[in-house]
Amino acid sequence: MKVWQIVGDGGIDALEQADRPSPAPGPGQVAVRVRANSINYRDLNAVRAPGRVGIAFPRIPNSDGAGDVTAVGAGVTGLAVGDRVAGCFFQDWAAGGISAAAMASALGGPIDGMLAEEVVLNAHGVVPVPDHLDYAEAATLPCAALTAWNGLVVSGDLKAGETVLLLGTGGVSIFALQFCALMGARAIVTSKSDGKLDRARGMGAWRTVNYADTPDWAGAVREMTGGAGVDHVVEVGGGGTLEQSIEAVRVGGHIAMIGVLTQGAVNPIPILRKSIRLHGIYVGSRAMFLDMNAAIAAGGLKPVIDRRFAFADAPAAYRCMEAAGHFGKIVIDFDGRT
């Protein structure tokens, strides 16, 4: 089978296509023919600076993929050859709270990921995919969608009528926008692109802010909310945006801390004075994934795919992510659709 693997610290240029033997499932495992991957910023970082995140060579990248079960190992129940499944970001986080052991089972980091024609996964590390989604759409769910779901619905306890601030229009933020619509919440979206803000409004965003035109976007958000601030922030920017997110959230509000795209120092005093709940989110468990998929199926939600690349063009998909011009998700389609 063919795989893409990280073989050195040379960034995207150090990705190498290679042949490996087809893997066979052991007890408690399933073999999956992968039909699509999606790329997250975390995957790009792993490719660009593998040494900095402790990746051993060679390593197959990417946490997110979907495909068909082709074989089941001894003791596996509830799964059969032909089932359409997506892999779980953490292969050993079935339910409950996260643990160090679960974190050590992240695909495309401590263990080989999904950018391969065939993979072996734990039976408790896959989920059935909603019937209305194709493989490329299903491949977008394991990291970005589940992170947004955990940050808003599980950890944030999102309620209808609440207001949510979403930073940017990447994968997590666009899924969060769709979940807001599904849950009856109001979303405020930021971007430096008026075109992307137009698309966000077309998807149901209540208000939008161009942060290039309005550097004090926190002030604009507070004005939109009558001075109170938002109930939730999906914070993907990191240190460079967190202080404004703290200003934009209401007293007693919730910030789901998800990304670290920018650097900066943060004064913790406003967090204390406003009794803000700042919650670090690192994807989610299999149980959360199942609940999210039930909601996606019931609501007929369709992931937003910006671009599709063929398996042979995988390096170009990372360069597309690096350019940061996408709206929604970037997909590698193993069946060759672009």
VEXNU-574747 format. One record per residue (C-alpha): residue in one letter; x, y negated, z; residue number from 0. Coordinates in Angstrom, 1 decimal. Example, Ala and Ser with C-alpha at 12.3 -4.5 7.8 and 13.67 -1.06 7.14 Angstrom:
# VEXNU-574747
["A",[12.3,4.5,7.8],0];
["S",[13.7,1.1,7.1],1];
# end
This chain:
# VEXNU-574747
["M",[0.0,0.0,0.0],0];
["K",[1.0,-3.6,-0.5],1];
["V",[1.5,-6.1,2.3],2];
["W",[2.9,-9.6,2.8],3];
["Q",[5.4,-9.9,5.7],4];
["I",[7.4,-12.5,7.5],5];
["V",[11.0,-11.6,7.1],6];
["G",[12.8,-14.7,8.4],7];
["D",[12.7,-18.3,9.6],8];
["G",[12.5,-19.7,6.1],9];
["G",[8.9,-20.7,6.3],10];
["I",[6.4,-19.9,3.5],11];
["D",[9.3,-19.1,1.2],12];
["A",[10.3,-16.3,3.6],13];
["L",[7.1,-14.5,3.0],14];
["E",[7.8,-11.2,1.2],15];
["Q",[5.5,-8.8,-0.6],16];
["A",[6.4,-5.2,0.2],17];
["D",[5.2,-1.7,0.0],18];
["R",[4.5,0.3,3.2],19];
["P",[3.0,3.8,3.7],20];
["S",[-0.7,3.8,4.2],21];
["P",[-1.4,4.1,7.9],22];
["A",[-3.5,6.8,9.5],23];
["P",[-5.7,6.2,12.5],24];
["G",[-4.9,7.8,15.8],25];
["P",[-7.3,8.6,18.6],26];
["G",[-9.7,5.7,19.2],27];
["Q",[-8.7,4.0,16.0],28];
["V",[-10.1,3.3,12.5],29];
["A",[-8.5,2.7,9.2],30];
["V",[-9.8,-0.2,7.2],31];
["R",[-9.4,-1.1,3.5],32];
["V",[-9.0,-4.9,3.8],33];
["R",[-11.0,-6.9,1.3],34];
["A",[-10.4,-10.5,2.4],35];
["N",[-8.4,-12.6,4.9],36];
["S",[-8.9,-16.1,6.1],37];
["I",[-6.1,-18.4,7.2],38];
["N",[-6.0,-20.4,10.5],39];
["Y",[-3.5,-23.1,11.5],40];
["R",[-2.1,-20.6,14.0],41];
["D",[-1.2,-18.3,11.1],42];
["L",[0.5,-21.1,9.2],43];
["N",[2.5,-21.9,12.4],44];
["A",[3.5,-18.2,12.6],45];
["V",[4.8,-18.3,9.0],46];
["R",[6.5,-21.7,9.3],47];
["A",[8.3,-21.1,12.6],48];
["P",[8.1,-17.4,13.6],49];
["G",[11.1,-17.7,16.0],50];
["R",[9.5,-20.4,18.0],51];
["V",[6.4,-18.3,18.7],52];
["G",[8.4,-15.1,19.4],53];
["I",[7.5,-13.1,16.3],54];
["A",[9.7,-10.1,15.5],55];
["F",[10.7,-9.3,11.9],56];
["P",[9.2,-8.0,9.7],57];
["R",[5.7,-9.0,10.8],58];
["I",[2.5,-8.9,8.7],59];
["P",[0.7,-12.2,9.4],60];
["N",[-2.9,-13.3,9.8],61];
["S",[-5.4,-12.5,12.5],62];
["D",[-8.6,-12.6,10.3],63];
["G",[-9.8,-10.0,7.9],64];
["A",[-12.8,-7.9,6.8],65];
["G",[-13.2,-4.7,4.9],66];
["D",[-14.5,-1.2,4.8],67];
["V",[-13.8,1.7,7.3],68];
["T",[-12.0,4.4,5.3],69];
["A",[-11.2,6.9,8.2],70];
["V",[-11.9,7.3,11.9],71];
["G",[-9.7,8.8,14.5],72];
["A",[-10.5,11.4,17.1],73];
["G",[-13.0,10.3,19.8],74];
["V",[-14.4,7.4,17.8],75];
["T",[-18.2,7.0,18.0],76];
["G",[-20.5,4.4,16.5],77];
["L",[-18.4,3.8,13.4],78];
["A",[-18.4,5.7,10.1],79];
["V",[-16.6,5.7,6.8],80];
["G",[-18.0,3.0,4.6],81];
["D",[-19.0,0.6,7.5],82];
["R",[-18.3,-3.0,6.8],83];
["V",[-16.3,-4.5,9.6],84];
["A",[-14.2,-7.5,10.7],85];
["G",[-11.2,-7.1,12.9],86];
["C",[-11.1,-8.8,16.4],87];
["F",[-8.4,-11.4,16.9],88];
["F",[-7.5,-9.7,20.2],89];
["Q",[-7.5,-5.9,19.7],90];
["D",[-7.8,-5.3,23.5],91];
["W",[-10.2,-7.9,24.7],92];
["A",[-13.5,-6.0,24.7],93];
["A",[-15.4,-8.1,27.3],94];
["G",[-15.0,-10.2,30.5],95];
["G",[-12.2,-12.6,31.1],96];
["I",[-9.0,-12.9,29.1],97];
["S",[-5.9,-11.2,30.4],98];
["A",[-2.2,-11.0,29.7],99];
["A",[-2.7,-7.6,28.2],100];
["A",[-5.4,-8.9,25.9],101];
["M",[-3.2,-11.8,24.8],102];
["A",[-0.5,-9.3,23.9],103];
["S",[-2.8,-7.6,21.4],104];
["A",[-3.3,-10.6,19.0],105];
["L",[-3.2,-9.7,15.4],106];
["G",[-0.5,-11.4,13.3],107];
["G",[1.5,-12.4,16.4],108];
["P",[2.7,-9.8,18.9],109];
["I",[1.4,-7.0,16.5],110];
["D",[1.0,-6.8,12.8],111];
["G",[-1.9,-8.7,11.3],112];
["M",[-4.4,-8.3,8.4],113];
["L",[-2.5,-9.5,5.3],114];
["A",[-2.2,-5.9,4.1],115];
["E",[-4.3,-3.7,1.7],116];
["E",[-4.9,-1.2,4.6],117];
["V",[-4.7,-1.6,8.3],118];
["V",[-5.4,0.6,11.4],119];
["L",[-7.3,-1.1,14.2],120];
["N",[-8.7,-0.1,17.6],121];
["A",[-12.3,1.1,17.4],122];
["H",[-13.0,-1.4,20.1],123];
["G",[-11.2,-4.0,18.0],124];
["V",[-13.7,-4.2,15.2],125];
["V",[-17.2,-5.5,14.8],126];
["P",[-19.9,-4.9,12.2],127];
["V",[-20.3,-7.9,9.9],128];
["P",[-23.7,-9.5,9.2],129];
["D",[-25.4,-8.0,6.1],130];
["H",[-25.9,-11.4,4.4],131];
["L",[-22.2,-12.2,4.3],132];
["D",[-19.7,-11.1,1.6],133];
["Y",[-16.2,-9.9,2.7],134];
["A",[-14.6,-13.4,2.2],135];
["E",[-17.3,-15.0,4.4],136];
["A",[-17.0,-12.3,7.0],137];
["A",[-13.2,-12.7,7.1],138];
["T",[-13.7,-16.3,8.3],139];
["L",[-15.3,-15.3,11.6],140];
["P",[-12.7,-13.7,13.9],141];
["C",[-10.8,-16.8,14.9],142];
["A",[-12.3,-20.1,13.9],143];
["A",[-16.0,-19.2,14.2],144];
["L",[-15.5,-17.3,17.5],145];
["T",[-13.4,-20.1,18.9],146];
["A",[-16.2,-22.6,18.2],147];
["W",[-18.8,-20.3,19.6],148];
["N",[-16.8,-19.7,22.8],149];
["G",[-16.0,-23.4,23.2],150];
["L",[-19.6,-24.5,22.8],151];
["V",[-22.0,-21.7,23.6],152];
["V",[-20.2,-19.5,26.0],153];
["S",[-17.9,-21.8,28.0],154];
["G",[-19.9,-25.0,27.2],155];
["D",[-23.4,-23.6,27.7],156];
["L",[-24.6,-25.7,24.9],157];
["K",[-28.2,-26.8,25.1],158];
["A",[-30.7,-28.1,22.5],159];
["G",[-30.7,-31.9,22.4],160];
["E",[-27.1,-32.3,23.7],161];
["T",[-24.6,-34.3,21.8],162];
["V",[-21.2,-32.9,20.6],163];
["L",[-18.1,-34.7,19.3],164];
["L",[-16.2,-32.7,16.6],165];
["L",[-12.7,-33.8,15.6],166];
["G",[-12.0,-33.3,11.9],167];
["T",[-13.4,-30.9,9.3],168];
["G",[-11.2,-27.9,9.6],169];
["G",[-12.5,-24.4,10.2],170];
["V",[-13.3,-24.6,13.9],171];
["S",[-15.0,-28.0,13.6],172];
["I",[-17.2,-27.0,10.6],173];
["F",[-18.3,-23.8,12.4],174];
["A",[-19.0,-25.9,15.5],175];
["L",[-21.1,-28.2,13.3],176];
["Q",[-23.1,-25.3,12.0],177];
["F",[-23.6,-23.9,15.5],178];
["C",[-24.9,-27.3,16.6],179];
["A",[-27.5,-27.2,13.9],180];
["L",[-28.4,-23.6,14.9],181];
["M",[-28.7,-24.6,18.6],182];
["G",[-30.6,-27.9,18.0],183];
["A",[-27.7,-30.1,19.2],184];
["R",[-26.6,-33.4,17.7],185];
["A",[-23.1,-33.5,16.2],186];
["I",[-20.8,-36.5,15.7],187];
["V",[-18.0,-35.8,13.3],188];
["T",[-14.7,-37.6,12.8],189];
["S",[-12.5,-37.7,9.7],190];
["K",[-10.3,-40.1,7.7],191];
["S",[-12.0,-39.0,4.5],192];
["D",[-15.3,-40.6,3.6],193];
["G",[-15.9,-37.8,1.2],194];
["K",[-15.6,-35.2,3.9],195];
["L",[-17.9,-37.3,6.2],196];
["D",[-20.5,-37.3,3.4],197];
["R",[-20.3,-33.5,3.3],198];
["A",[-20.6,-33.3,7.1],199];
["R",[-23.8,-35.5,7.0],200];
["G",[-25.1,-33.2,4.3],201];
["M",[-24.7,-30.3,6.7],202];
["G",[-26.6,-32.0,9.4],203];
["A",[-24.1,-34.2,11.3],204];
["W",[-26.1,-36.8,13.3],205];
["R",[-23.4,-39.5,13.1],206];
["T",[-19.9,-39.8,11.6],207];
["V",[-16.8,-41.9,12.3],208];
["N",[-13.9,-42.6,9.9],209];
["Y",[-11.0,-42.7,12.4],210];
["A",[-8.7,-44.4,9.9],211];
["D",[-11.1,-47.3,9.6],212];
["T",[-12.0,-47.2,13.3],213];
["P",[-8.9,-46.4,15.4],214];
["D",[-10.9,-46.8,18.6],215];
["W",[-13.2,-43.9,17.6],216];
["A",[-13.9,-43.2,21.3],217];
["G",[-15.5,-46.6,21.6],218];
["A",[-17.6,-46.0,18.5],219];
["V",[-18.8,-42.7,19.9],220];
["R",[-19.8,-44.3,23.2],221];
["E",[-21.7,-47.0,21.4],222];
["M",[-23.5,-44.3,19.4],223];
["T",[-24.5,-42.7,22.7],224];
["G",[-25.7,-45.8,24.4],225];
["G",[-22.6,-46.1,26.4],226];
["A",[-23.0,-42.7,28.1],227];
["G",[-20.6,-40.6,26.0],228];
["V",[-21.1,-37.1,24.5],229];
["D",[-21.9,-34.0,26.4],230];
["H",[-19.2,-31.9,24.7],231];
["V",[-16.0,-32.4,22.7],232];
["V",[-14.5,-29.8,20.5],233];
["E",[-10.9,-31.0,20.9],234];
["V",[-8.6,-29.7,18.2],235];
["G",[-6.2,-32.6,18.0],236];
["G",[-4.1,-32.0,21.1],237];
["G",[-2.1,-34.6,23.0],238];
["G",[-2.5,-37.3,20.4],239];
["T",[-6.3,-37.3,20.5],240];
["L",[-7.1,-36.0,24.0],241];
["E",[-7.1,-39.4,25.8],242];
["Q",[-9.8,-40.7,23.4],243];
["S",[-11.7,-37.5,23.8],244];
["I",[-11.7,-38.1,27.6],245];
["E",[-12.9,-41.6,27.0],246];
["A",[-15.7,-40.4,24.6],247];
["V",[-17.1,-37.7,26.9],248];
["R",[-19.7,-38.5,29.5],249];
["V",[-19.3,-38.3,33.3],250];
["G",[-19.5,-34.6,34.1],251];
["G",[-19.0,-33.6,30.5],252];
["H",[-17.2,-30.8,28.9],253];
["I",[-14.1,-30.7,26.6],254];
["A",[-13.2,-27.5,24.9],255];
["M",[-9.5,-27.7,24.4],256];
["I",[-8.7,-25.7,21.3],257];
["G",[-5.9,-27.2,19.1],258];
["V",[-2.6,-28.9,19.4],259];
["L",[-2.2,-30.5,16.0],260];
["T",[-0.7,-33.7,17.5],261];
["Q",[1.6,-34.5,20.4],262];
["G",[1.2,-37.1,23.1],263];
["A",[1.1,-37.7,26.9],264];
["V",[-2.2,-37.6,28.8],265];
["N",[-3.1,-39.5,32.0],266];
["P",[-5.1,-36.9,34.1],267];
["I",[-6.7,-39.5,36.3],268];
["P",[-9.8,-40.1,34.1],269];
["I",[-10.4,-36.4,34.1],270];
["L",[-10.7,-36.5,37.9],271];
["R",[-12.7,-39.7,38.1],272];
["K",[-15.3,-38.6,35.5],273];
["S",[-15.4,-35.0,36.8],274];
["I",[-14.7,-33.7,33.3],275];
["R",[-14.6,-30.0,32.8],276];
["L",[-11.5,-29.4,30.5],277];
["H",[-11.5,-25.8,29.4],278];
["G",[-8.7,-24.1,27.4],279];
["I",[-10.2,-21.9,24.7],280];
["Y",[-8.2,-19.1,23.0],281];
["V",[-10.7,-17.4,20.6],282];
["G",[-12.9,-14.9,22.5],283];
["S",[-13.8,-11.3,23.3],284];
["R",[-15.4,-8.6,21.2],285];
["A",[-18.6,-9.0,23.3],286];
["M",[-18.7,-12.7,22.4],287];
["F",[-18.1,-11.8,18.7],288];
["L",[-21.1,-9.4,18.7],289];
["D",[-23.4,-12.1,20.3],290];
["M",[-22.2,-14.7,17.7],291];
["N",[-22.8,-12.4,14.8],292];
["A",[-26.3,-11.7,16.1],293];
["A",[-26.9,-15.5,16.0],294];
["I",[-25.3,-15.9,12.6],295];
["A",[-27.5,-13.1,11.2],296];
["A",[-30.7,-14.5,12.8],297];
["G",[-30.0,-18.0,11.5],298];
["G",[-28.7,-16.9,8.1],299];
["L",[-25.6,-19.0,8.6],300];
["K",[-23.1,-19.0,5.7],301];
["P",[-19.5,-20.0,6.4],302];
["V",[-18.1,-22.8,4.4],303];
["I",[-15.2,-21.7,2.2],304];
["D",[-13.1,-24.5,0.6],305];
["R",[-10.8,-22.3,-1.6],306];
["R",[-10.1,-18.7,-2.4],307];
["F",[-6.7,-17.3,-3.4],308];
["A",[-5.9,-13.9,-4.8],309];
["F",[-3.8,-11.5,-2.7],310];
["A",[-0.8,-12.0,-5.1],311];
["D",[-1.0,-15.8,-4.5],312];
["A",[-1.0,-15.6,-0.7],313];
["P",[1.9,-18.1,-0.3],314];
["A",[-0.2,-20.7,-2.2],315];
["A",[-3.0,-20.3,0.4],316];
["Y",[-0.5,-21.3,3.2],317];
["R",[0.6,-24.3,1.2],318];
["C",[-3.0,-25.3,0.8],319];
["M",[-3.4,-25.1,4.6],320];
["E",[-0.2,-27.1,5.0],321];
["A",[-1.6,-29.9,2.8],322];
["A",[-4.5,-30.3,5.3],323];
["G",[-7.0,-31.3,2.6],324];
["H",[-9.4,-28.5,3.1],325];
["F",[-13.0,-28.7,4.4],326];
["G",[-13.9,-25.4,6.2],327];
["K",[-12.0,-22.3,5.5],328];
["I",[-9.2,-21.0,3.2],329];
["V",[-9.6,-17.4,2.1],330];
["I",[-7.4,-14.8,0.5],331];
["D",[-9.7,-12.6,-1.6],332];
["F",[-8.1,-9.1,-2.2],333];
["D",[-10.6,-8.4,-5.0],334];
["G",[-9.1,-11.2,-7.0],335];
["R",[-11.9,-13.8,-6.9],336];
["T",[-10.5,-17.4,-6.8],337];
# end
